[in-house]
Amino acid sequence: GKRGGGGGSNSGSGGKDTIDLTDSDFQSTVLDSDDAWLVEFSKYFILKAL
């Protein structure tokens, strides 16, 4: 995954301090962590023309 910027208190949604999670690293990164997490789930659809 990708991790943005360093720590500190940032206001606004500038895309800092974010990480892209996958099915394979969600358990070890979030669920097995001692840290508190705020997770936004989204699904992207890609349409292909046939």
C-alpha positions as CSV (number, residue, x, y, z in Angstrom):
1,G,0.0,0.0,0.0
2,K,0.9,3.7,-0.1
3,R,1.4,5.8,2.9
4,G,1.2,9.6,2.8
5,G,3.0,12.3,4.9
6,G,4.3,12.1,8.4
7,G,2.5,12.4,11.7
8,G,1.2,15.5,13.3
9,S,-2.1,17.2,13.4
10,N,-3.3,18.1,9.9
11,S,-6.8,19.5,9.3
12,G,-8.8,19.1,6.1
13,S,-8.8,16.3,3.6
14,G,-5.5,16.9,1.8
15,G,-5.0,13.2,1.3
16,K,-2.2,13.0,3.8
17,D,-1.7,10.2,6.3
18,T,-3.6,7.7,4.2
19,I,-2.9,4.1,3.3
20,D,-4.3,1.9,0.6
21,L,-5.3,-1.5,2.0
22,T,-5.8,-4.7,0.2
23,D,-7.5,-8.0,1.2
24,S,-4.1,-9.5,1.8
25,D,-2.9,-6.8,4.3
26,F,-6.1,-5.7,6.0
27,Q,-5.8,-8.2,8.8
28,S,-2.2,-7.6,9.7
29,T,-2.3,-3.8,9.2
30,V,-5.6,-2.9,10.8
31,L,-7.1,-5.8,12.8
32,D,-3.9,-7.0,14.4
33,S,-2.7,-3.4,15.2
34,D,-2.8,-1.8,18.6
35,D,-3.5,1.6,17.0
36,A,-7.0,3.1,16.4
37,W,-8.0,3.1,12.7
38,L,-10.7,5.0,10.7
39,V,-11.3,3.0,7.5
40,E,-13.3,4.1,4.5
41,F,-14.5,1.3,2.3
42,S,-15.1,2.1,-1.3
43,K,-15.6,0.1,-4.5
44,Y,-14.5,1.3,-7.9
45,F,-16.2,0.1,-11.0
46,I,-14.4,0.0,-14.3
47,L,-16.6,-0.2,-17.3
48,K,-15.2,-1.8,-20.5
49,A,-16.7,-1.3,-23.9
50,L,-17.0,-4.6,-25.8
